[in-house]
Amino acid sequence: MAKEEKKEEKKRVGNGAPAETMSKALALASRTTNAKVKVLVIDVGGTNVKMMATGQNAPRKYPSGPTMTAAKMVQIVKKSTEDWDYDVISLGYPGPIINGRPLREPHNLGGGWMGFDFHKAFGHPVKILNDASMQALGSYRGGRMLFLGLGTGLGSAMIVDGILEPMELAHLIYKKGKTYEDYLGLRGLEKLGKKKWRSQVSKITERLQAALGADYVVLGGGNAKKLKELPKNAKLGMNENAFLGGFRMWEKNLKIETEK
C-alpha cells in the first residue's frame, strides 16, 4: 500500500467521512436512540472488545485475543464501564447465535462462551446478536439491504422492510471448491493481493445483490476501507454502526428474525 493510501485510511473511516465527524454522529445517536432504556453496547472482536453506552460521547475498548474468555470479558467490561449508567446490554458476538445464545465457541478468542449466563454475570438483561448482524442493523436505511462484513472472515446479513435475517453466506461454495470467505476474507486478501481482491469484492457483491434481490449493499468490516471503488449500488459502512445497531436492538418495534 502506498504511503498516501495508508495516510488516507488513518484519516477516514467507514463511509469516507472524517473520523471526528463519525465520533460526533455516534455521540448524537447515543442520545437520540428510540430505545426507552439506557443501553450498554458491547462489540466483541478478535482484536478488541469495544463498549459504548447511551448518553456517552465516545466508545471505550480493551484488547482481546486468544485469552479472552467469556468470564474475563464480563469482568473487564464491568470494570471499564463502572462509571456508566445503563439498564440493559446488547452484545455483538463473533459467531452464529441460536435462540439468543452462541452456537459455538468463537475463533481467535478464549473459551467458555457457549452456555454462559450473561444475564446473571452482568446483573442486567442481555440481548445477543451476531456481530455482523448488529452492524447491519446500524447500517440499515430502509428497503432491502444486504450487508457484507469484510474482516478476518466474511459476515453477512439481510434486512427486508425492517426484518433482520442473519445469514451464513461465508461458507457457501463460490468457485474452484473455495468459499466466498476464502476469496473475500483475510485469507483471500493476503493470497490474491489488494488489486485482485478488490476485483473479487466487486464481482461477488454484484452477484449476491442480484441473487438476493437487494436494493443496495453495505460493505462493512475492517477491510472495507481498503476498497478504492465501490461496486454498483454499494455503500461503505462504518464499524461505529455496530453501536447504532446495539442501540436499535432495544427499540420497541424492532423486528428480528431468530436464527434457527
C-alpha positions, 0 to 999 in steps of 0.5 A: 500500500502506498504511503498516501493510501495508508495516510488516507485510511488513518484519516477516514473511516467507514463511509469516507467521512472524517473520523471526528465527524463519525465520533460526533454522529455516534455521540448524537445517536447515543442520545437520540436512540428510540430505545426507552432504556439506557443501553450498554453496547458491547462489540466483541472482536478478535482484536478488541472488545469495544463498549459504548453506552447511551448518553456517552460521547465516545466508545471505550475498548480493551484488547482481546485475543486468544485469552479472552474468555467469556468470564474475563470479558464480563469482568473487564467490561464491568470494570471499564464501564463502572462509571456508566449508567445503563439498564440493559446490554446488547452484545455483538458476538463473533459467531452464529447465535441460536435462540439468543445464545452462541452456537459455538465457541468463537475463533481467535478468542478464549473459551467458555462462551457457549452456555454462559449466563450473561444475564446473571454475570452482568446483573442486567438483561442481555440481548445477543446478536451476531456481530455482523448482524448488529452492524447491519442493523446500524447500517440499515436505511430502509428497503432491502439491504444486504450487508457484507462484513469484510474482516478476518472472515466474511459476515453477512446479513439481510434486512427486508422492510425492517426484518433482520435475517442473519445469514451464513453466506461465508461458507457457501461454495463460490468457485474452484471448491473455495468459499466466498470467505476464502476469496473475500476474507483475510485469507483471500486478501493476503493470497490474491493481493489488494488489486485482485481482491478488490476485483473479487469484492466487486464481482461477488457483491454484484452477484449476491445483490442480484441473487438476493434481490437487494436494493443496495449493499453495505460493505462493512468490516475492517477491510472495507476501507481498503476498497478504492471503488465501490461496486454498483449500488454499494455503500461503505459502512462504518464499524461505529454502526455496530453501536447504532445497531446495539442501540436499535436492538432495544427499540420497541418495534424492532423486528428480528428474525431468530436464527434457527 
